[in-house]
Every structure is written in C-alpha cells, then in structure tokens.
Amino acid sequence: GNIFLLIIKGIIGFITNSQAMIADAANSAGDIFASLMTFIGNKIASEPKDETHNMGHGKAEYIFSMFISISMIVIALKLLYDSVMSLINQNAFEFSWFLVIVCIVTIVVKLSLYLYTSKLAKGLGNLLLEANKKDHRNDCIITTFTLTSVLLSLVNIYWFDGVVGIGISIWIFYTGLKIFIESFN
C-alpha cells in the first residue's frame, strides 16, 4: 500500500509542483521504511533467548522504533526546509483532478491500514505496531490537509500549499520525536 502511494503521490506531486503532495510522498517513503523496520524489528525481537541474550531479543523492538523515529525526524526537517522555501518564493502549483483523486485514494488506503494495524497492535501489545498505527492515523489527517490545499487552489489560494507542507513536516517531526522518547524510555 505504501509503495503504491509513494509512486502516485510522487508522480503527481512533481508534475503539478504541489509542495504538500511532494511532502505527502516523502511521508509515504518514510512509511515504507517504517514498515520495513517494523518487520525486521519484530523478527529479531521474537528470537528466543540464547547464550549471548539470556533475556531474549525483545529490546530490538525499541531499537527499531528509534530507527523509525530518527528517519521521521530527518524527513520532517527536509520537508520543512522545502516548504518554507516554497512559501518564501511564492511557488504556485498546477491544479489537477489527479491531485484530488490521489488524496482520496490515499485517505482510503491509509484508513484501511490504520484499522488493520490498530487491530494487530491491540491483540499483540507491540510498540512497533503501535508506532505504525499512529503513523497511519497521522497520514489520514495529513492527506486531508493536502486535499484542502488542492481544493483551495481552485480559488487561486496557493499559499496554503506551502503552509500545509510546513504543517505536515512539523507533524511528522513531533510524531517522530514522541516515538523516539517512548522508545528511549
């Protein structure tokens, strides 16, 4: 799901020059990394105890959660810079109904992933799944703001695109920092 969203958001974001959609695409790239880290981290954490790990490998869950959070923070800082520059330079983007369609598809896919991950996280009580669940929820909210910025461009309000990009980057940074603190603790 995340690979599909990265491709369609990236293509449409760069074609239309929508900073909010480009930020949303970068967020999807981070989601792919987070899913990969969740898979690897859970695989390692489920290893039974051995001679060098007499308590098992459960701490891997926290380490891989930290990897996810650090990647989110780095992506957020890059997106913040790009969005601020877009706002300063008063970049406009080209409206396309494809932007609207991509936003709606993204919201549906991410809501489905959120519900699925939420069910898994409840059943397993897993920190990595909980982090992914929060990220999917955030993505639904983020893409709703992206959709709003796209629709505002119909009435020639282009500055909101940069503001949404800034908001998305701050949201990603905050979520990454929160996950980092939870993992560290």
N, CA, C and O of each residue as an XYZ file, in Angstrom:
740
protein
N       0.811     -1.202      0.000
C       0.000      0.000      0.000
C       0.851      1.260      0.000
O       0.586      2.200     -0.750
N       1.868      1.272      0.842
C       2.719      2.455      0.932
C       3.555      2.668     -0.327
O       3.791      3.808     -0.727
N       4.003      1.586     -0.953
C       4.780      1.728     -2.189
C       3.891      2.320     -3.285
O       4.312      3.222     -4.009
N       2.682      1.818     -3.403
C       1.719      2.348     -4.366
C       1.484      3.837     -4.127
O       1.505      4.629     -5.069
N       1.259      4.222     -2.864
C       1.007      5.626     -2.540
C       2.222      6.502     -2.829
O       2.075      7.621     -3.320
N       3.415      6.006     -2.529
C       4.637      6.770     -2.822
C       4.726      7.075     -4.315
O       5.015      8.205     -4.708
N       4.478      6.072     -5.134
C       4.605      6.247     -6.585
C       3.590      7.262     -7.103
O       3.959      8.195     -7.816
N       2.314      7.090     -6.750
C       1.313      8.002     -7.317
C       1.448      9.417     -6.743
O       1.264     10.392     -7.471
N       1.765      9.543     -5.458
C       1.941     10.880     -4.875
C       3.171     11.563     -5.458
O       3.138     12.754     -5.764
N       4.246     10.815     -5.610
C       5.481     11.390     -6.151
C       5.294     11.874     -7.579
O       5.689     12.990     -7.916
N       4.701     11.047     -8.411
C       4.498     11.420     -9.816
C       3.606     12.658     -9.917
O       3.969     13.631    -10.578
N       2.454     12.628     -9.273
C       1.504     13.741     -9.364
C       2.063     14.985     -8.662
O       1.871     16.102     -9.145
N       2.743     14.806     -7.539
C       3.323     15.950     -6.823
C       4.357     16.685     -7.655
O       4.356     17.915     -7.706
N       5.237     15.940     -8.307
C       6.273     16.586     -9.120
C       5.717     17.150    -10.425
O       6.177     18.196    -10.884
N       4.743     16.483    -11.025
C       4.138     17.005    -12.255
C       3.436     18.341    -11.992
O       3.553     19.280    -12.780
N       2.703     18.413    -10.871
C       1.925     19.620    -10.571
C       2.702     20.644     -9.751
O       2.270     21.789     -9.621
N       3.841     20.244     -9.199
C       4.671     21.102     -8.343
C       3.973     21.459     -7.030
O       4.196     22.539     -6.482
N       3.131     20.558     -6.527
C       2.452     20.768     -5.253
C       3.373     20.356     -4.113
O       3.705     19.180     -3.965
N       3.789     21.348     -3.295
C       4.688     21.074     -2.179
C       4.025     20.161     -1.155
O       4.680     19.301     -0.565
N       2.716     20.352     -0.944
C       2.001     19.498      0.006
C       1.996     18.044     -0.463
O       2.174     17.135      0.347
N       1.792     17.812     -1.771
C       1.769     16.446     -2.292
C       3.171     15.846     -2.273
O       3.330     14.658     -1.990
N       4.189     16.653     -2.571
C       5.570     16.159     -2.509
C       5.913     15.769     -1.073
O       6.549     14.742     -0.837
N       5.485     16.598     -0.113
C       5.708     16.282      1.302
C       4.969     15.002      1.677
O       5.487     14.170      2.422
N       3.768     14.854      1.161
C       2.984     13.646      1.413
C       3.682     12.419      0.820
O       3.672     11.348      1.426
N       4.290     12.572     -0.368
C       5.032     11.469     -0.993
C       6.246     11.091     -0.146
O       6.525      9.909      0.057
N       6.963     12.100      0.346
C       8.124     11.824      1.206
C       7.687     11.115      2.477
O       8.392     10.244      2.986
N       6.531     11.489      2.981
C       5.994     10.813      4.157
C       5.707      9.349      3.845
O       5.917      8.483      4.694
N       5.226      9.064      2.629
C       4.991      7.669      2.229
C       6.301      6.890      2.141
O       6.348      5.709      2.483
N       7.367      7.553      1.684
C       8.684      6.894      1.661
C       9.106      6.537      3.085
O       9.649      5.461      3.332
N       8.849      7.448      4.010
C       9.132      7.164      5.421
C       8.297      6.017      5.946
O       8.765      5.232      6.770
N       7.053      5.911      5.471
C       6.178      4.813      5.883
C       6.711      3.462      5.409
O       6.615      2.459      6.117
N       7.274      3.454      4.201
C       7.860      2.212      3.686
C       9.024      1.797      4.578
O       9.151      0.629      4.945
N       9.870      2.763      4.923
C      11.000      2.492      5.816
C      10.495      2.000      7.173
O      11.041      1.051      7.735
N       9.448      2.650      7.697
C       8.901      2.254      8.997
C       8.343      0.832      8.948
O       8.523      0.059      9.889
N       7.674      0.493      7.862
C       7.135     -0.873      7.721
C       8.258     -1.899      7.662
O       8.168     -2.973      8.256
N       9.311     -1.554      6.938
C      10.465     -2.447      6.844
C      11.125     -2.628      8.216
O      11.476     -3.742      8.603
N      11.288     -1.526      8.938
C      11.885     -1.591     10.280
C      10.996     -2.381     11.235
O      11.493     -3.115     12.088
N       9.683     -2.230     11.091
C       8.752     -2.987     11.929
C       8.887     -4.480     11.662
O       8.930     -5.282     12.595
N       8.951     -4.847     10.399
C       9.091     -6.257     10.028
C      10.396     -6.833     10.579
O      10.393     -7.880     11.227
N      11.516     -6.142     10.317
C      12.829     -6.624     10.769
C      12.900     -6.641     12.291
O      13.354     -7.616     12.890
N      12.443     -5.539     12.919
C      12.495     -5.437     14.383
C      11.686     -6.514     15.064
O      12.142     -7.104     16.044
N      10.488     -6.784     14.563
C       9.653     -7.837     15.157
C      10.270     -9.211     14.959
O      10.188    -10.068     15.839
N      10.887     -9.419     13.807
C      11.533    -10.713     13.530
C      12.675    -10.956     14.520
O      12.804    -12.045     15.080
N      13.496     -9.934     14.727
C      14.620    -10.068     15.665
C      14.118    -10.178     17.099
O      14.602    -11.006     17.870
N      13.131     -9.327     17.459
C      12.623     -9.317     18.837
C      11.963    -10.639     19.221
O      11.917    -10.982     20.402
N      11.457    -11.379     18.250
C      10.778    -12.641     18.560
C      11.742    -13.813     18.698
O      11.326    -14.920     19.042
N      13.026    -13.580     18.434
C      14.027    -14.645     18.592
C      14.074    -15.082     20.062
O      14.028    -14.236     20.955
N      14.163    -16.370     20.318
C      14.240    -16.837     21.715
C      15.609    -16.514     22.326
O      16.562    -16.173     21.626
N      15.669    -16.633     23.639
C      16.941    -16.354     24.312
C      18.001    -17.352     23.851
O      17.705    -18.483     23.466
N      19.254    -16.883     23.907
C      20.377    -17.732     23.543
C      21.527    -17.422     24.501
O      21.329    -16.730     25.499
N      22.715    -17.924     24.210
C      23.862    -17.748     25.115
C      24.239    -16.285     25.307
O      24.621    -15.889     26.408
N      24.140    -15.479     24.260
C      24.537    -14.069     24.368
C      23.389    -13.151     24.771
O      23.628    -12.000     25.137
N      22.158    -13.630     24.713
C      20.981    -12.841     25.079
C      20.108    -13.686     26.000
O      19.110    -14.262     25.567
N      20.489    -13.755     27.265
C      19.792    -14.645     28.198
C      18.357    -14.202     28.500
O      17.583    -14.975     29.064
N      17.988    -12.955     28.130
C      16.615    -12.480     28.320
C      15.858    -12.437     26.992
O      14.717    -11.978     26.951
N      16.468    -12.902     25.922
C      15.836    -12.854     24.598
C      16.272    -11.608     23.832
O      17.207    -10.912     24.229
N      15.591    -11.348     22.749
C      15.958    -10.238     21.863
C      14.896     -9.141     21.831
O      14.828     -8.368     20.875
N      14.076     -9.074     22.863
C      12.954     -8.138     22.911
C      13.328     -6.672     22.796
O      12.528     -5.866     22.322
N      14.535     -6.313     23.225
C      14.964     -4.911     23.155
C      15.098     -4.421     21.717
O      15.125     -3.214     21.480
N      15.182     -5.327     20.767
C      15.274     -4.928     19.351
C      14.060     -4.109     18.953
O      14.154     -3.225     18.101
N      12.925     -4.398     19.563
C      11.705     -3.644     19.281
C      11.916     -2.152     19.540
O      11.475     -1.314     18.754
N      12.583     -1.826     20.632
C      12.821     -0.423     20.994
C      13.862      0.213     20.079
O      13.729      1.373     19.687
N      14.884     -0.539     19.745
C      15.937     -0.024     18.866
C      15.371      0.290     17.486
O      15.669      1.345     16.925
N      14.562     -0.606     16.933
C      13.998     -0.369     15.614
C      12.937      0.728     15.648
O      12.745      1.424     14.650
N      12.247      0.896     16.771
C      11.332      2.033     16.915
C      12.116      3.342     16.871
O      11.643      4.340     16.327
N      13.308      3.329     17.445
C      14.160      4.522     17.392
C      14.608      4.803     15.954
O      14.656      5.961     15.540
N      14.933      3.765     15.196
C      15.289      3.959     13.779
C      14.139      4.636     13.028
O      14.353      5.558     12.240
N      12.924      4.165     13.284
C      11.750      4.756     12.643
C      11.638      6.231     13.017
O      11.431      7.084     12.154
N      11.774      6.521     14.299
C      11.615      7.900     14.749
C      12.699      8.812     14.166
O      12.408      9.942     13.774
N      13.921      8.340     14.108
C      15.013      9.157     13.549
C      14.759      9.435     12.072
O      14.985     10.552     11.609
N      14.295      8.442     11.332
C      14.000      8.670      9.908
C      12.879      9.688      9.753
O      12.920     10.518      8.845
N      11.881      9.634     10.628
C      10.782     10.599     10.575
C      11.292     12.013     10.837
O      10.869     12.959     10.171
N      12.188     12.161     11.791
C      12.729     13.480     12.136
C      13.547     14.050     10.977
O      13.423     15.231     10.651
N      14.373     13.224     10.362
C      15.199     13.681      9.230
C      14.311     14.098      8.055
O      14.533     15.150      7.455
N      13.322     13.290      7.729
C      12.395     13.628      6.637
C      11.657     14.928      6.954
O      11.487     15.781      6.083
N      11.222     15.073      8.198
C      10.489     16.281      8.595
C      11.329     17.541      8.415
O      10.820     18.560      7.949
N      12.600     17.485      8.775
C      13.462     18.660      8.634
C      13.663     19.043      7.177
O      13.662     20.228      6.844
N      13.835     18.054      6.302
C      13.979     18.327      4.868
C      12.687     18.921      4.304
O      12.732     19.884      3.538
N      11.550     18.361      4.671
C      10.270     18.869      4.192
C      10.003     20.277      4.703
O       9.454     21.109      3.981
N      10.384     20.542      5.929
C      10.201     21.882      6.495
C      10.978     22.906      5.678
O      10.445     23.960      5.332
N      12.219     22.603      5.372
C      13.044     23.498      4.564
C      12.410     23.741      3.190
O      12.269     24.887      2.763
N      12.035     22.676      2.512
C      11.440     22.798      1.174
C      10.138     23.597      1.202
O       9.888     24.415      0.316
N       9.312     23.360      2.218
C       8.030     24.055      2.307
C       8.207     25.532      2.609
O       7.502     26.369      2.045
N       9.137     25.860      3.489
C       9.407     27.272      3.798
C       9.915     27.976      2.543
O       9.492     29.092      2.241
N      10.815     27.328      1.815
C      11.336     27.930      0.581
C      10.216     28.108     -0.446
O      10.194     29.107     -1.165
N       9.301     27.165     -0.522
C       8.165     27.266     -1.435
C       7.287     28.460     -1.066
O       6.806     29.178     -1.942
N       7.085     28.665      0.220
C       6.265     29.777      0.695
C       6.965     31.118      0.437
O       6.338     32.071     -0.026
N       8.256     31.186      0.737
C       9.035     32.413      0.520
C       9.065     32.778     -0.960
O       8.899     33.943     -1.321
N       9.278     31.783     -1.813
C       9.360     32.020     -3.258
C       7.984     32.128     -3.918
O       7.889     32.336     -5.127
N       6.922     31.988     -3.124
C       5.540     32.068     -3.596
C       5.287     31.132     -4.780
O       4.711     31.518     -5.797
N       5.735     29.904     -4.610
C       5.539     28.906     -5.664
C       4.057     28.554     -5.785
O       3.370     28.312     -4.793
N       3.596     28.535     -7.011
C       2.241     28.083     -7.296
C       2.346     26.698     -7.920
O       3.384     26.340     -8.477
N       1.295     25.937     -7.828
C       1.298     24.629     -8.464
C       0.143     24.552     -9.432
O      -0.784     25.362     -9.391
N       0.212     23.581    -10.291
C      -0.816     23.411    -11.318
C      -1.899     22.492    -10.783
O      -1.640     21.336    -10.450
N      -3.131     23.022    -10.704
C      -4.236     22.204    -10.228
C      -4.470     21.044    -11.192
O      -4.366     21.190    -12.410
N      -4.783     19.902    -10.619
C      -5.129     18.732    -11.409
C      -6.126     17.903    -10.602
O      -5.998     17.745     -9.388
N      -7.119     17.382    -11.315
C      -8.065     16.493    -10.634
C      -7.374     15.224    -10.168
O      -7.868     14.532     -9.277
N      -6.222     14.916    -10.776
C      -5.432     13.766    -10.313
C      -4.970     13.977     -8.875
O      -4.884     13.024     -8.101
N      -4.668     15.244     -8.515
C      -4.296     15.538     -7.125
C      -5.433     15.169     -6.180
O      -5.202     14.572     -5.129
N      -6.651     15.522     -6.549
C      -7.823     15.214     -5.723
C      -8.006     13.704     -5.616
O      -8.230     13.174     -4.528
N      -7.910     13.018     -6.747
C      -8.077     11.553     -6.765
C      -7.010     10.878     -5.909
O      -7.314      9.968     -5.138
N      -5.756     11.325     -6.046
C      -4.662     10.733     -5.262
C      -4.909     10.949     -3.765
O      -4.673     10.047     -2.962
N      -5.379     12.129     -3.393
C      -5.670     12.391     -1.979
C      -6.758     11.459     -1.457
O      -6.625     10.890     -0.373
N      -7.825     11.303     -2.220
C      -8.927     10.434     -1.787
C      -8.474      8.981     -1.697
O      -8.795      8.291     -0.729
N      -7.735      8.513     -2.690
C      -7.210      7.140     -2.661
C      -6.298      6.965     -1.446
O      -6.371      5.950     -0.753
N      -5.446      7.948     -1.191
C      -4.534      7.874     -0.047
C      -5.298      7.778      1.265
O      -4.963      6.961      2.122
N      -6.306      8.596      1.423
C      -7.091      8.579      2.668
C      -7.738      7.208      2.865
O      -7.723      6.673      3.974
N      -8.301      6.640      1.811
C      -8.950      5.324      1.915
C      -7.928      4.238      2.257
O      -8.168      3.415      3.140
N      -6.780      4.235      1.553
C      -5.751      3.214      1.801
C      -5.197      3.350      3.220
O      -5.051      2.354      3.927
N      -4.888      4.588      3.638
C      -4.298      4.780      4.967
C      -5.293      4.476      6.083
O      -4.911      3.958      7.133
N      -6.556      4.792      5.861
C      -7.570      4.450      6.859
C      -7.677      2.931      6.995
O      -7.816      2.411      8.102
N      -7.613      2.228      5.875
C      -7.637      0.762      5.909
C      -6.415      0.218      6.645
O      -6.532     -0.690      7.469
N      -5.234      0.781      6.341
C      -4.015      0.344      7.030
C      -4.076      0.667      8.526
O      -3.606     -0.113      9.353
N      -4.654      1.814      8.864
C      -4.800      2.188     10.274
C      -5.679      1.174     11.007
O      -5.316      0.703     12.084
N      -6.821      0.842     10.434
C      -7.733     -0.103     11.078
C      -7.086     -1.478     11.232
O      -7.226     -2.118     12.274
N      -6.385     -1.927     10.207
C      -5.705     -3.217     10.245
C      -4.606     -3.228     11.317
O      -4.532     -4.144     12.136
N      -3.761     -2.199     11.298
C      -2.651     -2.124     12.255
C      -3.167     -1.932     13.667
O      -2.581     -2.456     14.615
N      -4.254     -1.189     13.825
C      -4.852     -0.979     15.139
C      -5.313     -2.297     15.748
O      -5.114     -2.554     16.935
N      -5.928     -3.121     14.920
C      -6.393     -4.443     15.377
C      -5.202     -5.300     15.798
O      -5.242     -5.956     16.840
N      -4.139     -5.295     14.987
C      -2.940     -6.068     15.331
C      -2.274     -5.549     16.599
O      -1.878     -6.332     17.463
N      -2.151     -4.236     16.711
C      -1.486     -3.631     17.870
C      -2.231     -3.948     19.156
O      -1.607     -4.222     20.182
N      -3.564     -3.913     19.113
C      -4.365     -4.245     20.305
C      -4.133     -5.681     20.729
O      -3.951     -5.971     21.911
N      -4.140     -6.578     19.755
C      -4.003     -8.003     20.056
C      -2.623     -8.382     20.543
O      -2.483     -9.276     21.377
N      -1.600     -7.711     20.033
C      -0.229     -8.104     20.348
C       0.459     -7.200     21.367
O       1.460     -7.596     21.966
N      -0.066     -5.990     21.570
C       0.568     -5.056     22.502
C       1.996     -4.728     22.093
O       2.879     -4.646     22.946
N       2.234     -4.538     20.795
C       3.573     -4.359     20.252
C       3.854     -2.879     19.996
O       3.061     -2.198     19.345
N       4.989     -2.379     20.509
C       5.365     -0.973     20.369
C       5.566     -0.582     18.908
O       5.173      0.513     18.506
N       6.169     -1.458     18.109
C       6.387     -1.153     16.695
C       5.063     -1.026     15.940
O       4.901     -0.123     15.119
N       4.130     -1.915     16.211
C       2.822     -1.824     15.563
C       2.062     -0.590     16.034
O       1.339      0.037     15.260
N       2.229     -0.251     17.291
C       1.594      0.956     17.825
C       2.135      2.201     17.119
O       1.372      3.111     16.795
N       3.450      2.243     16.879
C       4.065      3.371     16.170
C       3.534      3.433     14.736
O       3.227      4.517     14.240
N       3.426      2.298     14.076
C       2.888      2.268     12.710
C       1.428      2.690     12.679
O       1.003      3.396     11.765
N       0.664      2.265     13.668
C      -0.746      2.635     13.753
C      -0.892      4.150     13.836
O      -1.706      4.740     13.125
N      -0.109      4.773     14.700
C      -0.156      6.231     14.848
C       0.251      6.921     13.548
O      -0.313      7.951     13.181
N       1.220      6.354     12.866
C       1.671      6.950     11.617
C       0.570      6.881     10.555
O       0.376      7.843      9.811
N      -0.146      5.771     10.475
C      -1.244      5.645      9.511
C      -2.354      6.652      9.831
O      -2.924      7.262      8.926
N      -2.652      6.819     11.109
C      -3.665      7.802     11.519
C      -3.234      9.208     11.113
O      -4.019      9.979     10.561
N      -1.979      9.522     11.394
C      -1.450     10.833     11.036
C      -1.531     11.070      9.534
O      -1.828     12.178      9.088
N      -1.266     10.028      8.761
C      -1.306     10.153      7.308
C      -2.713     10.496      6.809
O      -2.857     11.261      5.856
N      -3.732      9.949      7.431
C      -5.109     10.304      7.061
C      -5.348     11.793      7.290
O      -5.927     12.475      6.444
N      -4.903     12.285      8.428
C      -5.081     13.701      8.766
C      -4.263     14.582      7.817
O      -4.761     15.581      7.299
N      -3.016     14.203      7.600
C      -2.124     14.963      6.724
C      -2.709     15.067      5.314
O      -2.732     16.151      4.732
N      -3.172     13.970      4.777
C      -3.686     13.976      3.407
C      -4.995     14.756      3.310
O      -5.311     15.299      2.251
N      -5.748     14.819      4.382
C      -6.943     15.662      4.395
C      -6.547     17.130      4.225
O      -7.218     17.872      3.509
N      -5.464     17.551      4.878
C      -4.972     18.920      4.705
C      -4.414     19.133      3.295
O      -4.576     20.208      2.717
N      -3.766     18.123      2.751
C      -3.275     18.217      1.370
C      -4.453     18.405      0.421
O      -4.410     19.247     -0.476
N      -5.494     17.624      0.624
C      -6.697     17.752     -0.197
C      -7.285     19.160     -0.076
O      -7.711     19.745     -1.072
N      -7.308     19.691      1.126
C      -7.806     21.057      1.345
C      -6.981     22.073      0.562
O      -7.540     22.975     -0.063
N      -5.653     21.935      0.591
C      -4.805     22.877     -0.133
C      -5.030     22.771     -1.643
O      -5.006     23.781     -2.347
N      -5.247     21.564     -2.135
C      -5.517     21.360     -3.562
C      -6.834     22.038     -3.940
O      -6.909     22.737     -4.950
N      -7.852     21.833     -3.141
C      -9.158     22.428     -3.443
C      -9.127     23.953     -3.335
O      -9.816     24.636     -4.093
N      -8.341     24.493     -2.408
C      -8.210     25.950     -2.297
C      -7.541     26.562     -3.529
O      -7.768     27.728     -3.851
N      -6.727     25.777     -4.207
C      -6.077     26.297     -5.411
C      -7.097     26.577     -6.517
O      -6.819     27.348     -7.436
N      -8.261     25.962     -6.433
C      -9.327     26.237     -7.405
C      -9.793     27.696     -7.332
O     -10.282     28.252     -8.316
N      -9.635     28.303     -6.156
C      -9.995     29.714     -5.975
C      -8.737     30.577     -5.834
O      -8.758     31.639     -5.213
N      -7.630     30.085     -6.435
C      -6.351     30.817     -6.502
C      -5.710     31.098     -5.144
O      -5.019     32.103     -4.979
N      -5.932     30.236     -4.199
C      -5.243     30.340     -2.903
C      -4.133     29.298     -2.924
O      -4.346     28.130     -2.598
N      -2.938     29.749     -3.318
C      -1.803     28.835     -3.482
C      -0.895     28.801     -2.258
O      -0.186     27.817     -2.045
N      -0.905     29.854     -1.455
C      -0.005     29.909     -0.309
C      -0.300     28.806      0.702
O       0.585     28.400      1.454
N      -1.549     28.318      0.723
C      -1.913     27.286      1.688
C      -1.151     25.990      1.442
O      -0.946     25.208      2.370
N      -0.728     25.752      0.197
C       0.053     24.566     -0.144
C       1.357     24.534      0.649
O       1.711     23.504      1.224
N       2.071     25.660      0.680
C       3.311     25.744      1.458
C       3.055     25.625      2.951
O       3.833     25.004      3.676
N       1.956     26.225      3.406
C       1.596     26.147      4.827
C       1.299     24.702      5.210
O       1.712     24.236      6.272
N       0.578     23.994      4.336
C       0.288     22.576      4.603
C       1.584     21.774      4.633
O       1.758     20.905      5.486
N       2.499     22.065      3.697
C       3.804     21.390      3.704
C       4.534     21.603      5.023
O       5.119     20.670      5.572
N       4.498     22.847      5.538
C       5.124     23.161      6.825
C       4.415     22.402      7.945
O       5.060     21.819      8.816
N       3.084     22.416      7.911
C       2.313     21.704      8.937
C       2.594     20.211      8.937
O       2.732     19.601      9.997
N       2.679     19.619      7.745
C       2.980     18.190      7.633
C       4.360     17.900      8.218
O       4.536     16.930      8.955
N       5.336     18.743      7.889
C       6.692     18.494      8.386
C       6.749     18.618      9.911
O       7.432     17.833     10.570
N       6.045     19.588     10.469
C       6.020     19.737     11.933
C       5.326     18.541     12.575
O       5.778     18.046     13.607
N       4.239     18.074     11.977
C       3.503     16.906     12.492
C       4.398     15.662     12.477
O       4.453     14.914     13.453
N       5.098     15.452     11.353
C       5.995     14.302     11.246
C       7.107     14.409     12.287
O       7.448     13.421     12.937
N       7.674     15.609     12.445
C       8.741     15.817     13.427
C       8.247     15.510     14.836
O       8.912     14.798     15.589
N       7.084     16.044     15.194
C       6.516     15.830     16.524
C       6.266     14.344     16.780
O       6.611     13.822     17.840
N       5.662     13.668     15.797
C       5.381     12.231     15.948
C       6.683     11.442     16.081
O       6.782     10.542     16.915
N       7.680     11.778     15.259
C       8.982     11.107     15.342
C       9.638     11.316     16.685
O      10.192     10.386     17.271
N       9.576     12.546     17.173
C      10.168     12.850     18.479
C       9.457     12.096     19.600
O      10.095     11.586     20.522
N       8.144     12.032     19.512
C       7.360     11.317     20.523
C       7.702      9.819     20.527
O       7.871      9.220     21.589
N       7.800      9.227     19.340
C       8.161      7.802     19.238
C       9.580      7.585     19.773
O       9.850      6.597     20.456
N      10.488      8.526     19.452
C      11.866      8.414     19.940
C      11.889      8.404     21.470
O      12.559      7.569     22.078
N      11.166      9.323     22.081
C      11.144      9.417     23.557
C      10.555      8.146     24.174
O      11.083      7.618     25.153
N       9.444      7.657     23.586
C       8.823      6.415     24.099
C       9.804      5.244     23.982
O       9.927      4.434     24.901
N      10.490      5.164     22.859
C      11.456      4.062     22.646
C      12.641      4.190     23.590
O      13.110      3.197     24.147
N      13.115      5.396     23.766
C      14.264      5.639     24.642
C      13.910      5.283     26.092
O      14.691      4.650     26.802
N      12.720      5.704     26.505
C      12.295      5.409     27.882
C      12.114      3.912     28.087
O      11.759      3.477     29.183
